[in-house]
Amino acid sequence: MPPVTFTELHVSDAPALSEIALRAYRDHYLDYWYDRGEWYMQHSFAPAQLAAELADSNARYFTVRLHNEAVGFLKMNIHKAVPNSTLPAQSERNSLELERIYLVKAATGHGVGQAAMQFVETITREQGKQTLWLKSMDSSAALGFYKRMGFQVHGTHRLTFPQMKEELRGMVILCKEVANHQ
């Protein structure tokens, strides 16, 4: 396993988070948009927007580092129910959402994603949650990775951003039950 570390971020880290978010997003998602992602990146990764999200007590952000170089970031929502679920194990009280996991292309294929998922599972257990869930683009190569990590498709979702190419708006909701070792 490569030397992957995670550093929790705070409001004052918004400019640095913006920089790594833009790098990672540009490496993977520009072709999903008519405008090459400009609208989405300005809306989602501007330092002011990220500072507001970093101030949310339910959200936790981490920089992902490989050999001490920032290669991506994670955003978790500690208390967030799986959409459209009626199962108690997938309620807000029992679920943690991994809202974002973005890595620069150079970090993929080196075990960084696996280390990141193990880290998120540890946080999920520490929070006493039973279900870890996320959304993935149904056309993303990452979907196979999530399935190899033990996630199962729970449902579907469709993005409504008009700037996004219609045929690439599909998403799947993936869940993984996480055993608590206490």
TIFI-74896 format. One record per residue: residue in three letters; x, y, z of N, C-alpha, C, CB in turn. Coordinates in pm, whole numbers, padded with zeros to 5 digits, always signed. Glycine has a CB too. Layout:
// residues N
ALAXYZXYZXYZXYZ
...
//
This chain:
// residues 182
MET+00085-00118+00000+00000+00000+00000+00090+00124+00000-00097+00000+00124
PRO+00064+00219-00088+00147+00340-00093+00125+00427+00031+00117+00422-00221
PRO+00218+00516+00059+00203+00605+00175+00097+00712+00150+00337+00671+00210
VAL-00029+00678+00177-00141+00768+00157-00182+00822+00293-00261+00697+00084
THR-00198+00954+00302-00241+01015+00427-00361+01106+00399-00126+01095+00491
PHE-00431+01138+00507-00553+01219+00498-00544+01330+00600-00681+01132+00520
THR-00569+01451+00555-00564+01568+00643-00700+01634+00645-00455+01668+00596
GLU-00759+01645+00765-00890+01709+00773-00876+01858+00745-00954+01687+00913
LEU-00974+01911+00672-00970+02051+00629-01068+02135+00710-01003+02061+00479
HIS-01037+02264+00717-01118+02361+00790-01148+02480+00698-01046+02409+00920
VAL-01230+02571+00743-01273+02684+00659-01153+02757+00599-01357+02782+00741
SER-01048+02776+00675-00931+02848+00624-00859+02774+00511-00833+02874+00738
ASP-00891+02647+00493-00828+02566+00387-00903+02573+00254-00818+02421+00431
ALA-01008+02653+00246-01091+02659+00123-01010+02690-00003-01199+02764+00140
PRO-00917+02785-00003-00841+02809-00128-00759+02688-00173-00747+02928-00108
ALA-00694+02619-00080-00616+02500-00117-00709+02388-00163-00531+02452+00003
LEU-00823+02374-00099-00921+02273-00141-00970+02304-00282-01040+02267-00043
SER-00997+02429-00310-01042+02469-00443-00940+02427-00549-01066+02621-00449
GLU-00815+02449-00520-00708+02416-00615-00705+02266-00647-00572+02460-00560
ILE-00707+02180-00545-00700+02036-00571-00831+01986-00631-00668+01959-00441
ALA-00944+02045-00591-01073+02005-00648-01077+02033-00797-01189+02078-00577
LEU-01031+02150-00836-01030+02184-00979-00936+02093-01057-00988+02331-00998
ARG-00819+02065-01003-00724+01975-01071-00785+01838-01092-00593+01961-00990
ALA-00842+01781-00986-00898+01646-00995-01020+01643-01087-00937+01596-00855
TYR-01107+01741-01076-01227+01742-01159-01191+01755-01307-01320+01858-01117
ARG-01098+01843-01338-01057+01861-01479-00999+01734-01539-00954+01974-01490
ASP-00936+01652-01456-00876+01528-01506-00980+01425-01551-00790+01467-01398
HIS-01105+01437-01506-01200+01329-01531-01334+01368-01595-01228+01263-01406
TYR-01381+01490-01575-01521+01517-01606-01550+01626-01707-01590+01551-01482
LEU-01453+01685-01771-01480+01796-01863-01567+01754-01981-01350+01853-01913
ASP-01553+01632-02026-01630+01585-02142-01777+01561-02110-01569+01458-02196
TYR-01816+01570-01984-01956+01551-01945-02039+01677-01971-01964+01512-01796
TRP-01973+01786-02003-02039+01917-02008-02027+01982-02146-01980+02009-01903
TYR-02131+02056-02184-02125+02134-02307-02022+02246-02294-02263+02193-02340
ASP-02006+02301-02174-01913+02412-02151-01781+02366-02089-01978+02516-02063
ARG-01751+02236-02100-01629+02176-02045-01622+02191-01893-01505+02239-02108
GLY-01739+02198-01828-01746+02199-01683-01727+02334-01616-01646+02108-01630
GLU-01715+02440-01695-01689+02572-01636-01797+02614-01537-01677+02677-01746
TRP-01924+02601-01575-02032+02641-01485-02025+02561-01356-02171+02622-01553
TYR-02013+02429-01366-02012+02344-01247-01893+02375-01157-02009+02197-01288
MET-01776+02391-01214-01657+02417-01133-01667+02552-01063-01531+02413-01220
GLN-01719+02653-01132-01736+02784-01068-01840+02777-00955-01779+02890-01172
HIS-01944+02699-00979-02051+02684-00879-02007+02600-00760-02174+02622-00943
SER-01936+02492-00784-01906+02395-00679-01771+02412-00612-01913+02260-00736
PHE-01672+02464-00682-01536+02462-00630-01476+02601-00607-01449+02386-00723
ALA-01558+02704-00610-01508+02838-00576-01474+02839-00426-01615+02949-00611
PRO-01367+02908-00387-01330+02910-00245-01444+02952-00152-01214+03002-00225
ALA-01526+03048-00191-01636+03092-00104-01738+02980-00084-01705+03216-00163
GLN-01771+02908-00190-01864+02796-00180-01807+02686-00091-01898+02740-00320
LEU-01681+02655-00112-01617+02550-00031-01605+02592+00115-01478+02517-00088
ALA-01579+02720+00141-01572+02769+00279-01706+02750+00349-01530+02917+00284
ALA-01815+02777+00277-01948+02757+00336-01972+02610+00367-02058+02809+00240
GLU-01931+02521+00278-01947+02377+00302-01856+02330+00417-01916+02297+00175
LEU-01735+02383+00422-01643+02347+00530-01695+02391+00666-01506+02408+00504
ALA-01777+02495+00669-01835+02545+00794-01953+02460+00843-01880+02689+00777
ASP-02005+02373+00757-02119+02288+00792-02072+02178+00887-02183+02226+00664
SER-02132+02172+01005-02089+02074+01106-02118+01930+01065-02157+02104+01238
ASN-02204+01908+00967-02234+01772+00921-02134+01724+00816-02375+01766+00863
ALA-02061+01816+00755-01967+01782+00648-01825+01772+00702-01974+01886+00535
ARG-01751+01675+00651-01608+01662+00682-01533+01645+00552-01580+01542+00778
TYR-01436+01731+00533-01350+01728+00414-01210+01684+00454-01347+01867+00345
PHE-01145+01610+00364-01008+01567+00384-00931+01580+00253-01002+01422+00437
THR-00809+01625+00263-00717+01619+00149-00658+01480+00148-00604+01730+00158
VAL-00645+01422+00030-00579+01293+00012-00437+01322-00037-00658+01199-00090
ARG-00340+01268+00032-00200+01293-00005-00129+01161-00035-00126+01369+00108
LEU-00049+01163-00139+00037+01051-00176+00180+01102-00171+00000+00993-00319
HIS+00263+01038-00091+00401+01087-00072+00399+01235-00035+00486+01065-00201
ASN+00305+01274+00049+00286+01410+00100+00245+01513-00006+00412+01456+00165
GLU+00208+01468-00125+00158+01559-00228+00006+01545-00236+00225+01530-00368
ALA-00065+01657-00238-00210+01654-00250-00248+01597-00386-00271+01795-00232
VAL-00325+01486-00383-00367+01420-00508-00519+01406-00517-00302+01282-00518
GLY-00591+01462-00419-00736+01454-00425-00799+01499-00295-00780+01314-00457
PHE-00930+01477-00287-01002+01514-00165-01125+01427-00148-01042+01662-00168
LEU-01176+01425-00027-01298+01353+00011-01392+01451+00079-01267+01232+00104
LYS-01521+01432+00058-01623+01502+00136-01723+01399+00186-01695+01614+00052
MET-01742+01396+00318-01839+01307+00380-01947+01389+00448-01771+01211+00480
ASN-02071+01341+00440-02181+01395+00518-02211+01291+00625-02309+01427+00428
ILE-02182+01326+00750-02185+01230+00859-02325+01174+00885-02131+01294+00985
HIS-02426+01257+00874-02564+01213+00900-02647+01241+00774-02625+01286+01025
LYS-02656+01144+00685-02737+01163+00564-02794+01028+00522-02651+01225+00449
ALA-02926+01023+00514-02996+00900+00479-02977+00867+00331-03145+00912+00511
VAL-02984+00739+00301-02982+00694+00163-03114+00738+00098-02963+00537+00153
PRO-03108+00802-00018-03232+00848-00082-03329+00735-00112-03199+00922-00211
ASN-03455+00760-00092-03563+00667-00125-03554+00533-00052-03564+00642-00273
SER-03492+00532+00064-03480+00407+00138-03579+00405+00254-03336+00387+00190
THR-03637+00290+00275-03726+00272+00390-03662+00179+00493-03861+00216+00344
LEU-03539+00139+00470-03471+00049+00562-03409+00127+00678-03362-00032+00487
PRO-03430+00082+00802-03375+00154+00918-03223+00169+00912-03413+00082+01045
ALA-03153+00069+00860-03007+00075+00854-02958+00183+00758-02950-00060+00812
GLN-03049+00236+00676-03010+00338+00580-03072+00474+00612-03050+00295+00440
SER-03115+00491+00737-03169+00618+00782-03054+00715+00809-03256+00600+00910
GLU-03089+00842+00831-02988+00943+00862-02905+00903+00985-03055+01079+00886
ARG-02971+00844+01083-02903+00804+01206-02800+00695+01181-03005+00757+01310
ASN-02824+00613+01080-02739+00495+01057-02653+00502+00931-02825+00376+01049
SER-02658+00615+00857-02588+00622+00728-02492+00739+00720-02689+00631+00616
LEU-02384+00717+00649-02286+00820+00618-02273+00825+00467-02147+00791+00688
GLU-02278+00945+00412-02264+00963+00267-02123+01008+00233-02367+01065+00213
LEU-02061+00940+00139-01938+00987+00078-01983+01067-00044-01839+00867+00039
GLU-01996+01199-00027-02051+01283-00134-01952+01304-00248-02093+01417-00079
ARG-01825+01317-00213-01724+01340-00317-01598+01263-00284-01694+01490-00332
ILE-01544+01200-00385-01410+01143-00378-01349+01169-00516-01410+00986-00340
TYR-01260+01264-00521-01197+01302-00648-01046+01289-00632-01236+01447-00690
LEU-00985+01220-00726-00840+01203-00729-00788+01250-00864-00800+01056-00702
VAL-00669+01308-00867-00608+01344-00994-00577+01215-01070-00478+01430-00973
LYS-00576+01225-01200-00557+01106-01283-00426+01033-01251-00560+01145-01431
ALA-00320+01107-01222-00190+01045-01193-00194+00955-01069-00084+01152-01174
ALA-00291+00975-00981-00300+00895-00858-00381+00768-00878-00362+00977-00747
THR-00456+00759-00987-00541+00640-01006-00455+00521-01045-00648+00667-01114
GLY-00498+00404-00999-00427+00281-01030-00308+00253-00940-00381+00285-01170
HIS-00293+00330-00832-00179+00312-00741-00222+00277-00599-00096+00438-00739
GLY-00348+00236-00581-00395+00198-00449-00445+00315-00365-00286+00130-00376
VAL-00444+00436-00420-00487+00554-00345-00637+00547-00320-00451+00683-00421
GLY-00714+00509-00421-00859+00498-00404-00896+00393-00300-00925+00464-00536
GLN-00827+00281-00302-00853+00176-00204-00820+00225-00063-00771+00049-00236
ALA-00708+00294-00047-00673+00350+00084-00777+00452+00128-00532+00415+00080
ALA-00825+00532+00034-00927+00633+00067-01056+00566+00112-00954+00724-00054
MET-01097+00461+00044-01221+00392+00082-01205+00325+00219-01259+00287-00024
GLN-01089+00269+00248-01066+00210+00380-01073+00318+00488-00930+00138+00385
PHE-01019+00435+00459-01024+00548+00552-01169+00589+00578-00943+00667+00497
VAL-01248+00600+00472-01389+00640+00486-01466+00534+00565-01454+00661+00346
GLU-01437+00407+00541-01503+00302+00618-01468+00312+00765-01465+00163+00564
THR-01344+00346+00796-01304+00364+00936-01383+00478+00999-01153+00392+00946
ILE-01396+00589+00930-01475+00703+00981-01620+00659+01000-01467+00826+00883
THR-01672+00583+00905-01811+00535+00914-01830+00453+01042-01847+00449+00789
ARG-01737+00364+01069-01745+00283+01192-01731+00370+01317-01635+00174+01192
GLU-01635+00463+01315-01615+00551+01430-01740+00632+01461-01496+00646+01405
GLN-01817+00664+01358-01940+00740+01377-02057+00650+01416-01974+00816+01249
GLY-02032+00519+01426-02136+00425+01466-02240+00400+01357-02205+00474+01589
LYS-02202+00420+01232-02294+00403+01120-02289+00260+01068-02262+00502+01007
GLN-02402+00216+01011-02410+00082+00952-02395+00084+00801-02541+00017+00990
THR-02434+00195+00737-02434+00201+00591-02348+00317+00543-02578+00216+00538
LEU-02259+00287+00450-02182+00386+00378-02240+00391+00238-02027+00352+00376
TRP-02270+00511+00188-02329+00520+00055-02271+00636-00023-02480+00534+00065
LEU-02287+00627-00155-02239+00731-00245-02317+00725-00375-02087+00717-00271
LYS-02302+00828-00455-02356+00829-00591-02238+00829-00686-02450+00953-00616
SER-02253+00757-00797-02151+00752-00900-02216+00770-01036-02073+00618-00893
MET-02146+00838-01124-02195+00849-01261-02206+00708-01317-02099+00939-01350
ASP-02317+00676-01383-02333+00540-01435-02241+00512-01552-02477+00518-01476
SER-02179+00616-01606-02085+00600-01717-01939+00607-01672-02112+00705-01822
SER-01916+00618-01542-01782+00636-01489-01708+00504-01474-01788+00708-01355
ALA-01579+00507-01503-01494+00390-01482-01486+00356-01332-01354+00414-01539
ALA-01512+00454-01245-01506+00432-01100-01614+00336-01053-01518+00564-01026
LEU-01720+00320-01130-01830+00231-01089-01780+00089-01064-01940+00231-01196
GLY-01695+00038-01151-01638-00096-01131-01553-00103-01005-01555-00135-01252
PHE-01480+00003-00977-01399+00010-00855-01488+00000-00731-01318+00141-00851
TYR-01598+00077-00729-01686+00074-00613-01745-00066-00592-01799+00177-00629
LYS-01782-00129-00700-01837-00266-00688-01731-00362-00635-01889-00316-00825
ARG-01606-00348-00680-01498-00432-00627-01474-00406-00478-01368-00408-00705
MET-01506-00285-00433-01489-00249-00292-01608-00294-00208-01471-00098-00279
GLY-01704-00364-00269-01814-00421-00194-01944-00342-00197-01774-00438-00055
PHE-01951-00237-00276-02075-00159-00287-02171-00229-00381-02045-00015-00337
GLN-02299-00212-00352-02404-00267-00437-02497-00155-00480-02483-00379-00364
VAL-02550-00169-00601-02643-00068-00654-02772-00074-00573-02671-00091-00806
HIS-02813+00041-00524-02935+00053-00443-03046+00124-00521-02905+00129-00312
GLY-03007+00208-00616-03106+00284-00692-03038+00369-00797-03190+00372-00598
THR-03117+00454-00859-03063+00542-00963-03101+00687-00931-03118+00502-01103
HIS-03033+00776-00997-03054+00920-00981-03022+00984-01117-02963+00981-00864
ARG-03081+01097-01142-03053+01166-01267-03025+01313-01237-03172+01152-01367
LEU-02912+01362-01285-02878+01502-01267-02959+01588-01362-02727+01524-01290
THR-02986+01710-01322-03072+01798-01402-03000+01923-01452-03192+01839-01321
PHE-02870+01928-01440-02797+02047-01484-02811+02065-01635-02647+02036-01444
PRO-02866+02177-01682-02884+02196-01826-02751+02204-01902-02964+02321-01852
GLN-02644+02241-01835-02513+02251-01900-02449+02114-01923-02420+02338-01815
MET-02506+02010-01861-02449+01876-01871-02512+01803-01990-02472+01796-01740
LYS-02431+01726-02057-02481+01647-02171-02587+01549-02123-02365+01572-02241
GLU-02699+01549-02189-02816+01470-02149-02781+01322-02130-02926+01483-02255
GLU-02705+01265-02221-02676+01123-02216-02579+01084-02103-02618+01079-02348
LEU-02522+01182-02036-02425+01154-01929-02476+01196-01791-02295+01226-01959
ARG-02603+01219-01777-02661+01266-01649-02698+01153-01553-02782+01348-01677
GLY-02691+01030-01596-02733+00918-01512-02634+00887-01401-02753+00796-01597
MET-02690+00852-01286-02609+00813-01172-02670+00689-01107-02598+00929-01069
VAL-02587+00619-01032-02637+00509-00950-02606+00541-00804-02573+00372-00992
ILE-02695+00495-00717-02675+00507-00573-02619+00374-00527-02809+00545-00497
LEU-02505+00377-00462-02436+00256-00417-02428+00255-00265-02295+00248-00479
CYS-02452+00138-00207-02448+00122-00061-02356+00006-00024-02590+00098-00005
LYS-02298+00020+00094-02217-00087+00151-02246-00092+00300-02064-00066+00124
GLU-02280-00210+00346-02298-00229+00490-02160-00239+00554-02386-00356+00521
VAL-02141-00165+00661-02010-00161+00728-02028-00218+00868-01952-00015+00732
ALA-01956-00325+00895-01965-00389+01027-01892-00303+01129-01904-00533+01023
ASN-01956-00283+01242-01894-00210+01352-01813-00306+01438-02001-00137+01437
HIS-01685-00277+01451-01598-00359+01536-01571-00280+01662-01463-00397+01463
GLN-01645-00313+01768-01629-00236+01892-01594-00327+02006-01756-00159+01925
//
